[in-house]
């Protein structure tokens, strides 16, 4: 029986207001943790998945949210 490999997750820095699901909105300047890498890539127009971007934002006091599935 084959098992589906779990997608890796990343922390993203929000560049401008946006939503992954059309319901929960995130404001520019925050960090969202636990974002599947494919979802981050598909939403690259409003989030930055570079590890340095999220780390710098956290180090400078950005609000941090956990992605709710």
N, C-alpha and C positions, 0 to 999 in steps of 0.2 A: 504494500500500500504506500503510495507516494504521499509525502507531506509537503505542504507549501512553506517555502522559506519566508520567515518574517522579514518584512521590509525594515531596513535600518532607519532610525529616527535621528533628527537633527534639531538644534535650536536655531531659530531664525530671528532676525531683527526686522521689525516692521518699518518699511520706508514711507508708506502712506496708508491711510485708513483702508481696510479691506476685510473680507470675510472668506473663509474656506467653504462654508456651508450655506451662505445667504441668510443666516440667522444671527450668529454670534459675530459681532464686529470688533475688530482690534484697531486701536489708534496708533498713529505714527509714533515711533520712539520706544515702543515696548518690545519685549522678547517673548516668544512663544516656544516652549520646550515640548519635546515629544512629537514633533511633526514628521510624518513619514517622508523620506527623502524624495520620493516621486511626487508627493503633493507639494513639497517646497519647490521643486523644479518647475512644476506646472504653474506655480503662482509667483514666479520670479519677477513679474512686473510690479509686485508690491511688497515682496519680502526678500531679504538678503540672507542666504544660507551659509555664507562664509563664516567659519568658526570665529574668526577674529572680530567680526562685526557684532555677533551676539555677546562674546566675552567682554568687549569694550563697553557695550551698552550696560551690561550687568555691573561691571566695575565702576561705572559712573552713575549708578543709581536708577537705572531703568526699571519700570514695573515688569515683573516676570509672571507669565501665565503658563499653565499646563494645558495643552490641547485636550479638549474633551471630545471623546469619540462617541 
